[in-house]
Amino acid sequence: MISKHLKFILLLNLPFAFAQEVKWMSIGDLHNWYSAAGSEIEVGRTGQVSDQQDGLRYPAFYRVQDNQAAKGLWLGASNFYDPVVNKNYDKKVVHAGPRHLDIENETMPVSITMDGKYDHPNVFVDGDPATNLQYLDYVDNVDPSLESDRKINNIVQTSLGVQMKRTIYAFAHPDHQNYHIQEYVFTNNGCFDKDCNTSYEQTLEGFQVYLQYRYAISREGMVYDGNWLPQSAAWGHNTMNDVIGENPSGPSINDQFYDNGEIMRAFFSWQGYHSDASFDNIGGPNAPGEGHLGAAQFVGVVTLHADTSPANNEDDITQPSTTWFITSDDPTTSGSDQYNETKSINEYTNYMTVGHPDQSQAEIVGSGNANQFNDPRTGSNPGGTSQGIGFGPYTLAPGDSIRIVLAEGAAGLSREMCYVIGQNWKNEVHTDVLPDGSDLHTHMVSNYNRGSGKNLYKNSWVFTGADSIINTFKKAKYNFDLMESGQSLPETPQPPSQFSVTSGGDRIILNWTDEPEAGSGFDGFNLYRLKFKPDTTLFSYNISQGLLDSVDESIATIWEFSPGQNKDASIGLYEYQDVTAERGFDYFYFLEAFDNGTNDDRVLNSSKFYTITNKAASLKRPAGESFEDIRVVPNPYHISARDFQYGVSASDRLMFLNIPPECTIRIFTERGDLIKTIEHTDGSGDEAWNSITSSRQLIVSGLYIAHFEDPDGRSTIRKFTVIR
């Protein structure tokens, strides 16, 4: 049996070749990977340019919702002696990203582990492991008393003689699953390699922490996937970055629209205007298609705590001390060299400790094209704009530590509303229905919108995402305050330890274990079935009315089970037989345990990500009894009906039905050319073919011959027609 856990050590082919271990947070609506090296650098997980948008996936239930392009972590100090090279530096800076990474000599991973309240379930379809969590959710330690549902523990030793301990918290609670709390503790331990073979005690003066965030929102419409948005949007060329609360003693004119009377130190980003778009691209509408919004997310970071000093652990509301933006292709972001003093002085002085600009990048751009913004300091912007935040300066004596806590989150219109608003925009209906105005919403529309009519309608809804990300920051602060007081959020129900799906001849059988019953207030299960693909939407859009219909039973089905219903108590196993599945279609399932609402002011569910299957189940016919029963379906195959045969996700599917339990299927052209050989070995009477030849070509119109031969040498043929 394949191990339920697959641990990744990734070898990357980057300018500086390195190996790094990564861990995923993937139990809520926000999924992201985290590097053992302490920062998630550009293409740092795969090394592929096509994966530049990789991570910070929201909403993660749907494909290609990545918003992260690169991150950087720089640490600096003044008047620094480096014992490795026996040299005094006016300024010394060490780097992890946004492009450079040296895990042998600069930011050296010591450990990375993940704790969980419980392990992820074993999920199987037809006996095979069948969930993304099999490789995204490696839990090293199970601790039911954990303050979060998942916690990553990451220790990095740096060549500045500073150890960084990074702790990342993720939550399954439905109100708190779209952000991750990230705690950093920096300790002057005097070690210059991860084993501390070289050490030197000194007081660190002017110690500065500097983080860079390069966002690109969102991958769905970008060149490597949907391809309806301008190419350079894929690396964040038109990203907008707004900053709030950077000067609590002298608030900027825009702070009033965000903080609602309380001090909030944060920045957030969204997709701004792009000069190469032939349509109003706010929200990333699929203009060539049906219109749905593919880039309506708002993402950002809020500061929850920053020590005043090593001796004073009170939150310093003047931190971060630097909030200046940085162009993403600035020369300082590449070719970092910790021993180049001139470069370190430039990084430390002009970026890490530069303070606050008079205006954020978003304020400067306004309703202009974000991709045409030029940094006033460099006069260019070929790669877009990243946001930098810096903390310090601190003085760290040997053994001293400082603690910084952030939360990174994502929010915006729901997937349902992305369809409603985008398709109403495309079809020019309901343009008079605008969202309720808040001060923030009104501010965003007034300052960052240049459209009218249907564009004003669309953009007004998209900019409510700013309200959503600010509310996300407030929820993160509430949760952090709970954790600081030794409390935690109401616990969501535990998922079952095992969920299995088995394809049968006339039904699909589902089984799951009963561990959730032991949880407080347990009230039952919801079982979801999705047709065609695992991210099938649970709603349908009524194009004539411009509204959402209720659950479309043709593509999504939900069954509810009360405690003990369909359970064999003798073995502690639930079973449900799905007899409504249709032959030839792919089905995906997930299960949620839910409580009775007594643990919170709402009903809580276990996360769907624990059980959602990534391998299709489908009905399997019993093996045919004779060659005379074999059929090819559809016959003829006509391209005009392709989407109605076996669904959009299997639009080129042909089925061979009532075939022997084992046989070889050879497909020939009318001229007798063999184009495909299929070995049927699963014992059923069904075999599907995607109309792709052995040379990876889609078959053309014509007459084809299928030859069936069983292990005993008996054979028959069937002819079928394809019309394209």
VOGU-3710 file (C-alpha; in Angstrom, 3 decimals, decimal comma):
1> miskhlkfil> 0,000/0,000/0,000  1,157/3,504/-0,752  2,103/5,390/2,376  -0,478/7,942/3,470  2,311/10,447/3,890  4,645/11,642/1,200  7,406/13,926/2,405  8,846/16,255/-0,210  12,469/17,279/-0,574  12,465/19,400/-3,689
11> llnlpfafaq> 15,525/19,803/-5,868  15,273/22,997/-7,803  17,092/24,128/-10,907  17,497/27,808/-10,107  20,403/30,248/-10,614  21,663/29,092/-7,226  20,837/25,399/-7,065  19,500/24,367/-3,705  17,310/21,844/-1,985  14,619/22,830/0,426
21> evkwmsigdl> 11,815/21,153/2,257  8,334/22,628/2,119  5,162/22,213/4,153  1,619/23,069/3,098  -1,181/24,659/5,077  -4,197/23,254/3,289  -7,124/22,640/5,644  -9,091/25,865/5,180  -10,110/28,103/2,295  -6,571/29,576/2,137
31> hnwysaagse> -3,779/27,201/1,063  -0,104/28,084/1,007  3,278/26,405/1,032  6,035/27,340/3,450  9,746/26,884/2,940  12,163/25,460/5,502  14,452/28,354/4,513  12,071/30,889/6,075  10,667/32,653/3,004  8,732/31,584/-0,094
41> ievgrtgqvs> 10,910/32,848/-2,912  10,045/33,225/-6,601  9,371/29,797/-8,222  10,885/28,409/-5,037  8,769/25,270/-4,928  9,046/24,025/-8,516  11,700/26,128/-10,224  9,366/26,596/-13,203  8,612/30,057/-14,595  5,143/28,832/-15,521
51> dqqdglrypa> 4,544/28,397/-11,783  5,423/31,952/-10,804  1,915/32,282/-9,358  2,215/29,544/-6,792  0,590/29,585/-3,388  -1,724/31,789/-1,364  -4,613/29,971/-3,023  -8,007/31,453/-2,284  -10,692/30,199/-2,494  -8,703/26,967/-2,530
61> fyrvqdnqaa> -11,687/24,737/-3,337  -11,381/25,922/-6,946  -8,482/25,398/-9,334  -5,731/27,922/-10,081  -6,622/30,518/-7,459  -2,944/31,304/-6,693  -2,086/34,899/-5,748  1,535/34,619/-4,579  4,466/35,349/-6,881  7,405/35,817/-4,505
71> kglwlgasnf> 8,363/36,759/-0,974  11,558/37,965/0,586  13,017/38,102/4,098  16,065/40,281/4,758  17,791/40,744/8,115  20,301/43,523/8,662  22,543/45,042/11,322  24,947/47,977/11,691  28,588/48,009/12,836  28,791/44,265/12,433
81> ydpvvnknyd> 31,787/41,937/12,772  31,631/38,778/10,663  33,938/36,069/12,084  33,518/33,895/8,961  35,472/36,361/6,803  37,101/38,265/9,692  35,728/41,588/8,536  33,877/44,569/10,021  30,831/45,795/8,103  29,141/49,159/8,354
91> kkvvhagprh> 26,003/47,299/7,261  25,504/43,566/6,878  22,366/42,083/5,262  21,417/38,407/4,839  18,689/37,287/2,448  16,043/34,669/1,790  14,382/35,805/-1,434  12,663/37,201/-3,262  14,918/35,442/-5,801  18,178/34,620/-4,047
101> ldienetmpv> 18,527/31,725/-1,612  21,660/30,176/-0,129  20,666/27,509/2,390  24,241/26,374/2,975  25,807/29,646/4,027  23,197/32,372/4,594  19,684/31,353/5,672  20,214/27,775/6,783  17,208/25,558/7,556  17,483/23,759/10,877
111> sitmdgkydh> 14,045/22,135/11,023  10,485/22,337/9,787  7,668/20,221/11,229  3,894/20,353/11,330  1,580/19,651/14,256  -2,119/18,909/13,930  -5,077/18,525/16,271  -5,573/15,269/14,424  -4,040/13,596/11,412  -5,664/13,922/8,032
121> pnvfvdgdpa> -8,029/11,093/7,112  -7,141/8,203/4,851  -9,207/8,812/1,717  -9,506/6,116/-0,954  -11,312/5,737/-4,276  -11,410/2,184/-5,559  -8,601/1,287/-3,173  -6,201/4,052/-4,252  -5,202/7,085/-2,124  -7,402/9,840/-3,476
131> tnlqyldyvd> -7,021/13,190/-1,756  -4,632/16,099/-2,197  -3,922/15,939/1,509  -2,052/12,671/0,950  0,877/14,832/-0,140  -0,062/18,321/1,047  -0,692/17,584/4,717  2,201/15,720/6,291  1,516/15,854/10,046  4,588/15,098/12,131
141> nvdpslesdr> 2,920/15,334/15,539  -0,721/14,972/16,616  -1,761/17,109/19,600  -5,499/17,349/20,372  -4,857/20,339/22,686  -3,333/22,438/19,895  -4,485/26,077/19,800  -4,930/25,856/16,030  -5,905/23,065/13,668  -2,444/23,051/12,083
151> kinnivqtsl> 0,841/24,575/13,211  4,138/24,713/11,307  7,321/25,016/13,370  10,249/26,369/11,363  13,759/27,163/12,675  16,360/28,874/10,480  19,892/29,837/11,446  21,274/32,887/9,660  24,799/34,057/8,994  24,004/37,233/10,923
161> gvqmkrtiya> 24,373/35,221/14,126  20,577/35,317/14,524  18,264/32,346/14,780  14,739/32,764/13,426  11,907/30,686/14,816  8,830/30,966/12,605  5,520/29,506/13,774  2,529/29,473/11,423  -1,043/28,788/12,554  -4,002/27,759/10,364
171> fahpdhqnyh> -7,634/27,254/11,360  -10,601/25,247/10,063  -13,225/27,442/11,753  -15,437/28,823/8,942  -14,936/32,436/10,103  -11,179/32,085/10,427  -10,038/29,827/7,605  -8,906/32,538/5,157  -5,798/33,751/7,014  -2,641/32,303/8,578
181> iqeyvftnng> -1,055/33,787/11,696  2,745/33,970/11,380  4,879/34,473/14,476  8,586/35,343/14,160  11,061/35,219/17,059  14,571/36,447/16,283  17,276/35,513/18,796  20,900/36,711/18,873  22,514/33,287/19,501  25,891/34,169/17,929
191> cfdkdcntsy> 25,922/31,127/15,626  27,030/31,461/12,020  26,097/27,999/10,757  23,229/25,691/11,618  25,412/23,437/13,808  27,057/26,438/15,510  30,557/25,321/14,581  31,398/29,002/14,176  30,159/31,342/16,891  30,878/34,858/18,073
201> eqtlegfqvy> 29,129/36,886/20,757  28,388/40,503/19,965  25,639/43,010/20,498  23,680/43,573/17,303  23,071/47,253/16,656  20,392/48,512/14,284  18,869/45,051/13,863  16,201/45,303/11,159  13,659/42,805/9,816  12,428/43,464/6,276
211> lqyryaisre> 9,744/41,484/4,418  8,738/41,778/0,749  5,471/40,601/-0,775  5,007/40,208/-4,510  1,389/39,371/-5,287  -0,150/38,528/-8,672  -3,968/38,274/-8,602  -5,129/35,690/-9,607  -3,805/32,772/-11,654  -7,165/31,685/-13,070
221> gmvydgnwlp> -7,259/34,218/-15,902  -3,532/34,284/-16,585  -1,425/33,222/-19,514  -0,650/29,776/-18,116  -4,294/28,950/-17,438  -7,382/30,890/-18,597  -5,324/33,312/-20,711  -7,866/36,098/-20,947  -5,898/38,691/-18,952  -2,747/40,481/-20,179
231> qsaawghntm> 0,373/38,325/-19,969  2,342/40,481/-17,550  -0,492/40,353/-15,011  0,794/36,823/-14,327  3,796/38,269/-12,515  1,942/41,126/-10,849  2,635/43,923/-13,311  -0,669/45,620/-12,486  -0,867/44,812/-8,781  -2,050/47,650/-6,535
241> ndvigenpsg> -0,705/47,955/-2,977  -2,334/50,170/-0,342  -0,997/50,759/3,185  -2,893/51,818/6,310  -1,960/52,714/9,864  1,690/53,357/9,118  1,747/56,510/11,261  -0,573/56,112/14,274  0,404/59,476/15,722  -0,450/61,252/12,470
251> psindqfydn> -2,971/59,202/10,480  -3,068/59,703/6,750  -6,192/61,012/5,102  -7,139/57,504/3,945  -6,749/55,730/7,292  -10,245/56,793/8,283  -11,662/54,587/5,569  -10,018/51,477/6,934  -9,455/51,483/10,677  -12,923/52,570/11,859
261> geimraffsw> -11,440/54,309/14,867  -8,972/51,607/15,837  -5,310/51,416/14,936  -4,750/48,822/12,236  -1,314/48,421/10,666  -1,719/46,611/7,391  -1,427/46,593/3,646  -3,564/44,914/1,020  -3,280/44,287/-2,706  -5,635/43,732/-5,631
271> qgyhsdasfd> -5,607/43,628/-9,410  -5,528/47,144/-10,815  -5,970/48,449/-14,334  -3,713/47,158/-17,101  -3,076/49,199/-20,250  -3,046/46,072/-22,461  -6,541/44,948/-21,475  -9,181/45,524/-24,154  -11,898/45,635/-21,483  -12,266/46,979/-17,961
281> niggpnapge> -10,147/44,359/-16,176  -10,962/45,170/-12,524  -11,889/41,829/-10,970  -10,458/39,955/-13,984  -13,732/39,230/-15,853  -13,628/36,463/-18,438  -14,569/38,833/-21,232  -13,973/36,346/-24,098  -16,063/33,733/-22,265  -19,158/33,892/-20,114
291> ghlgaaqfvg> -17,836/36,777/-17,989  -17,253/35,342/-14,511  -14,673/37,182/-12,393  -11,328/35,403/-12,221  -9,302/37,905/-10,185  -11,556/39,537/-7,595  -9,388/38,608/-4,593  -7,900/41,050/-2,096  -4,814/39,784/-0,257  -2,602/41,348/2,364
301> vvtlhadtsp> -0,858/41,356/5,726  -1,744/42,878/9,093  0,687/43,437/11,946  -0,697/41,916/15,138  2,285/42,506/17,441  5,831/43,850/17,404  7,947/43,959/20,564  8,974/47,396/21,709  12,422/46,039/22,636  13,979/42,812/23,940
311> annedditqp> 13,299/44,062/27,463  9,795/45,340/26,716  7,359/42,885/25,123  4,558/45,433/24,811  3,254/45,968/21,301  4,943/48,924/19,620  2,247/50,554/17,503  4,883/52,519/15,565  6,000/49,279/13,951  6,438/48,527/11,115
321> sttwfitsdd> 8,864/51,447/10,829  9,138/51,041/7,043  6,272/50,590/4,584  7,856/51,731/1,348  6,946/49,824/-1,807  9,626/48,299/-4,031  9,484/47,536/-7,747  9,514/43,775/-8,159  12,378/43,701/-10,661  14,496/46,215/-8,755
331> pttsgsdqyn> 18,185/45,183/-9,109  18,374/44,705/-5,340  15,956/41,764/-5,598  18,435/39,688/-7,638  22,014/38,605/-7,155  22,050/39,249/-3,435  25,481/38,910/-1,863  25,873/38,985/1,903  29,578/39,860/1,574  29,074/42,815/-0,789
341> etksineytn> 29,184/45,717/1,670  28,200/48,340/-0,912  25,093/46,379/-1,813  24,252/45,773/1,850  24,511/49,482/2,621  22,135/50,237/-0,249  19,654/47,551/0,842  19,731/48,582/4,479  19,622/52,341/3,940  17,386/52,750/0,903
351> ymtvghpdqs> 14,938/49,892/1,427  14,942/48,259/4,842  14,970/51,432/6,968  13,682/54,071/4,537  10,504/54,802/6,533  7,121/55,673/5,040  6,319/57,268/1,675  3,963/60,222/1,522  1,612/58,065/-0,556  1,238/54,341/-1,093
361> qaeivgsgna> 1,767/52,925/-4,563  -2,016/52,545/-4,945  -2,602/56,183/-3,949  -0,059/57,350/-6,535  -1,597/55,210/-9,286  -5,205/56,102/-8,407  -7,457/55,086/-11,305  -4,526/54,920/-13,729  -2,883/51,813/-15,164  -0,932/50,060/-12,441
371> nqfndprtgs> 1,381/48,389/-14,976  2,525/51,863/-16,139  3,451/53,022/-12,642  7,085/54,068/-12,381  8,873/54,085/-9,053  9,902/57,715/-8,463  13,235/56,429/-7,138  14,184/54,301/-10,163  12,015/55,676/-12,954  10,966/52,229/-14,155
381> npggtsqgig> 8,702/49,304/-13,303  9,085/46,377/-15,683  7,916/43,738/-13,244  5,216/45,405/-11,190  5,308/46,579/-7,594  5,850/44,635/-4,378  5,098/45,841/-0,880  7,840/46,025/1,714  7,458/46,259/5,495  10,347/46,730/7,913
391> fgpytlapgd> 10,577/46,339/11,704  13,237/47,941/13,864  15,808/49,088/14,501  16,401/46,943/17,581  19,469/46,419/19,740  20,001/42,733/20,550  22,564/41,786/23,185  23,776/38,162/23,159  20,796/35,957/24,017  18,211/38,699/23,405
401> sirivlaega> 15,071/38,066/21,338  12,370/40,141/19,682  8,961/38,864/18,551  6,879/39,967/15,569  3,447/38,530/14,730  1,652/39,009/11,410  -1,405/37,550/9,729  -1,587/37,024/5,978  -5,045/36,639/4,509  -7,212/36,661/1,406
411> aglsremcyv> -10,828/37,700/0,886  -13,226/39,088/-1,663  -16,414/38,185/-3,460  -17,627/34,634/-3,041  -17,305/32,293/-6,006  -21,049/32,464/-6,457  -20,988/36,258/-6,612  -18,035/36,169/-9,014  -20,358/34,362/-11,425  -23,378/36,545/-10,776
421> igqnwknevh> -21,543/39,870/-11,070  -19,291/38,832/-13,937  -22,048/37,337/-16,049  -24,390/40,244/-15,350  -21,553/42,519/-16,495  -21,031/40,432/-19,629  -24,753/40,359/-20,437  -25,381/43,971/-19,357  -28,172/43,100/-16,949  -28,875/44,244/-13,388
431> tdvlpdgsdl> -26,390/47,097/-13,706  -28,570/49,148/-11,365  -28,120/46,742/-8,438  -25,149/48,059/-6,475  -23,810/46,863/-3,123  -24,661/48,690/0,066  -22,201/51,519/0,428  -19,695/51,624/3,277  -17,202/54,416/3,759  -14,482/52,085/2,574
441> hthmvsnynr> -16,450/50,859/-0,414  -17,287/54,427/-1,439  -13,645/55,415/-1,017  -12,440/52,559/-3,216  -14,943/53,320/-5,986  -14,186/57,037/-5,886  -10,410/56,650/-5,988  -9,690/53,487/-7,952  -12,558/53,145/-10,437  -12,812/54,901/-13,783
451> gsgknlykns> -15,766/53,069/-15,238  -19,445/53,811/-15,613  -22,532/51,782/-16,476  -21,843/48,063/-16,388  -18,202/48,699/-15,398  -19,244/50,804/-12,421  -21,639/48,031/-11,435  -18,920/45,372/-11,633  -16,220/47,427/-9,972  -18,468/48,542/-7,134
461> wvftgadsii> -18,988/44,900/-6,233  -15,329/43,983/-6,672  -14,204/46,790/-4,365  -16,324/45,397/-1,541  -13,364/43,015/-1,296  -11,549/45,772/0,582  -14,223/45,578/3,285  -13,749/41,817/3,333  -9,968/41,881/3,756  -10,201/44,487/6,530
471> ntfkkakynf> -12,757/42,282/8,303  -10,354/39,376/7,839  -7,613/41,375/9,547  -9,969/42,149/12,433  -10,840/38,477/12,829  -7,154/37,613/12,875  -6,563/40,199/15,608  -9,479/38,808/17,635  -8,089/35,292/17,317  -4,564/36,399/18,195
481> dlmesgqslp> -5,821/38,138/21,325  -7,593/34,908/22,306  -4,388/32,944/21,862  -2,409/35,492/23,872  -4,838/35,024/26,764  -4,492/31,245/26,635  -7,847/30,677/24,932  -8,799/29,412/21,510  -11,582/29,487/18,952  -14,549/27,115/19,315
491> etpqppsqfs> -13,427/23,749/18,014  -14,819/22,495/14,725  -15,917/18,837/14,457  -13,270/16,233/13,845  -13,310/14,551/10,429  -13,549/10,755/10,170  -10,213/8,937/10,149  -11,162/7,092/6,955  -13,392/7,879/3,978  -13,623/5,441/1,101
501> vtsggdriil> -15,456/5,447/-2,219  -15,944/2,250/-4,229  -17,256/2,146/-7,787  -19,758/-0,628/-8,446  -21,775/-1,928/-11,343  -25,027/-0,133/-10,455  -24,025/2,022/-7,476  -21,161/3,814/-5,819  -20,596/2,763/-2,213  -19,285/5,195/0,410
511> nwtdepeags> -17,962/4,310/3,861  -16,609/6,429/6,680  -15,604/5,958/10,304  -17,454/7,389/13,286  -14,820/9,368/15,242  -16,737/12,680/14,872  -19,498/11,265/17,095  -17,242/11,761/20,133  -17,106/15,537/19,593  -19,144/18,008/21,612
521> gfdgfnlyrl> -22,550/18,703/20,067  -22,094/16,309/17,133  -25,251/16,419/15,027  -24,580/14,487/11,829  -22,881/14,435/8,428  -23,355/16,129/5,078  -22,224/14,087/2,089  -21,561/15,995/-1,131  -21,391/14,537/-4,631  -19,888/16,613/-7,453
531> kfkpdttlfs> -20,260/15,713/-11,111  -17,547/16,119/-13,753  -14,720/17,572/-11,583  -13,786/18,038/-7,896  -14,363/21,805/-7,968  -17,773/21,703/-9,595  -19,766/24,672/-8,401  -22,655/23,988/-6,064  -24,911/26,493/-7,761  -26,283/27,336/-11,161
541> ynisqgllds> -26,643/30,705/-12,827  -29,929/31,786/-14,382  -28,773/33,920/-17,273  -32,254/35,226/-18,071  -32,814/36,459/-14,515  -29,248/37,393/-13,626  -29,558/35,407/-10,408  -28,374/32,236/-8,733  -30,615/29,229/-8,677  -30,575/26,744/-5,825
551> vdesiatiwe> -28,304/23,732/-5,922  -28,258/22,280/-9,411  -29,096/18,624/-8,764  -27,786/17,691/-12,201  -24,216/18,455/-11,121  -24,237/18,552/-7,307  -26,084/16,512/-4,699  -26,080/16,845/-0,915  -27,276/14,140/1,479  -27,697/14,716/5,220
561> fspgqnkdas> -27,304/11,967/7,808  -28,340/12,221/11,433  -26,192/10,575/14,137  -26,252/6,810/13,711  -28,192/6,871/10,425  -26,775/4,312/7,946  -24,276/3,120/10,571  -23,194/-0,408/11,439  -22,590/0,111/15,147  -20,796/-3,220/15,505
571> iglyeyqdvt> -17,870/-1,973/13,441  -18,288/1,803/13,873  -18,691/2,348/10,143  -21,200/4,408/8,178  -22,241/3,312/4,689  -24,244/4,975/1,936  -24,991/3,518/-1,462  -25,350/6,099/-4,209  -27,765/4,508/-6,660  -28,519/7,741/-8,557
581> aergfdyfyf> -25,155/8,050/-10,302  -25,315/7,832/-14,094  -23,118/5,559/-16,152  -20,224/7,165/-18,014  -19,864/10,202/-15,742  -17,136/11,057/-13,228  -18,108/11,720/-9,616  -16,201/13,243/-6,716  -17,256/13,266/-3,078  -16,517/14,929/0,229
591> leafdngtnd> -17,920/14,604/3,706  -18,440/17,200/6,455  -19,303/16,439/10,068  -21,393/19,171/11,687  -22,468/20,103/15,216  -25,703/21,475/16,667  -24,513/25,066/17,085  -23,913/24,855/20,854  -20,126/25,286/20,527  -20,441/28,691/18,833
601> drvlnsskfy> -23,151/31,067/17,726  -23,413/29,069/14,474  -23,284/25,489/13,235  -19,680/24,393/12,684  -18,481/21,908/10,073  -15,310/19,938/9,672  -13,239/21,199/6,748  -14,232/19,778/3,368  -10,552/19,595/2,447  -10,020/16,657/4,768
611> titnkaaslk> -12,088/14,313/2,606  -12,609/15,747/-0,880  -11,549/13,176/-3,441  -9,219/13,944/-6,340  -9,808/10,658/-8,179  -13,077/10,043/-9,993  -15,508/7,285/-9,123  -17,854/6,006/-11,798  -20,310/3,201/-12,365  -18,805/-0,009/-13,636
621> rpagesfedi> -20,921/-2,464/-15,627  -20,635/-6,151/-14,937  -18,518/-7,859/-17,553  -20,366/-8,733/-20,753  -21,556/-12,307/-21,201  -20,973/-12,482/-24,946  -19,258/-10,587/-27,721  -22,653/-9,895/-29,273  -23,508/-7,508/-26,389  -20,542/-5,137/-26,979
631> rvvpnpyhis> -21,535/-1,561/-27,833  -19,697/1,678/-28,630  -21,391/4,775/-27,130  -22,075/7,349/-28,490  -22,227/6,082/-32,046  -22,065/8,234/-33,979  -20,005/10,643/-31,899  -20,954/14,195/-32,963  -18,969/17,226/-31,768  -22,137/19,346/-31,582
641> ardfqygvsa> -23,290/17,167/-28,670  -19,897/16,648/-27,044  -20,741/18,513/-23,831  -24,012/16,653/-23,392  -22,632/13,137/-23,649  -20,400/12,770/-20,585  -19,954/16,363/-19,434  -17,638/19,236/-20,228  -14,745/17,609/-18,340  -15,042/14,471/-20,520
651> sdrlmflnip> -16,379/15,978/-23,709  -14,372/13,710/-26,045  -15,197/10,486/-24,209  -16,230/7,279/-25,974  -17,393/4,254/-23,971  -16,974/0,577/-24,811  -19,764/-1,269/-22,951  -20,491/-4,924/-22,121  -16,935/-5,952/-22,872  -15,154/-9,009/-21,375
661> pectirifte> -13,555/-8,650/-17,911  -10,118/-8,761/-19,549  -9,445/-7,895/-23,142  -7,295/-5,921/-25,541  -9,014/-3,159/-27,484  -7,309/-2,062/-30,696  -8,662/0,912/-32,586  -8,011/1,246/-36,326  -8,802/3,845/-38,947  -10,925/2,857/-41,923
671> rgdliktieh> -7,647/2,287/-43,825  -6,457/-0,179/-41,224  -3,937/2,018/-39,380  -3,648/1,098/-35,689  -4,019/4,336/-33,699  -4,654/3,135/-30,126  -4,282/0,014/-27,996  -6,086/-0,242/-24,647  -5,495/-3,039/-22,137  -8,718/-3,584/-20,170
681> tdgsgdeawn> -7,898/-5,410/-16,932  -10,252/-4,191/-14,144  -12,799/-6,997/-14,520  -15,707/-4,687/-15,345  -17,757/-4,393/-18,504  -16,817/-0,718/-19,145  -13,822/1,005/-20,671  -13,581/4,730/-21,419  -11,467/6,304/-24,182  -10,758/10,034/-24,477
691> sitssrqliv> -10,447/9,944/-28,301  -6,670/10,472/-28,074  -4,376/8,327/-30,223  -1,149/6,700/-29,032  0,717/9,625/-30,604  -1,321/12,086/-28,446  -3,495/13,317/-31,320  -7,242/13,900/-31,138  -9,008/11,715/-33,698  -10,566/13,375/-36,740
701> sglyiahfed> -13,870/12,756/-38,482  -14,219/9,355/-40,053  -15,126/5,709/-39,695  -13,196/3,705/-37,090  -12,948/0,029/-36,221  -12,599/-1,284/-32,672  -11,174/-4,799/-32,372  -11,813/-6,676/-29,098  -9,738/-9,751/-28,184  -9,969/-11,740/-24,925
711> pdgrstirkf> -7,092/-13,731/-23,353  -8,351/-16,913/-25,050  -7,884/-15,359/-28,484  -11,579/-14,898/-29,232  -12,326/-11,599/-30,945  -14,885/-9,370/-32,578  -15,093/-5,931/-34,152  -17,348/-2,903/-33,873  -17,494/0,061/-36,230  -18,191/3,604/-35,058
721> tvir> -18,339/7,031/-36,647  -16,853/10,339/-35,495  -18,191/13,643/-36,845  -16,171/16,776/-36,014
//
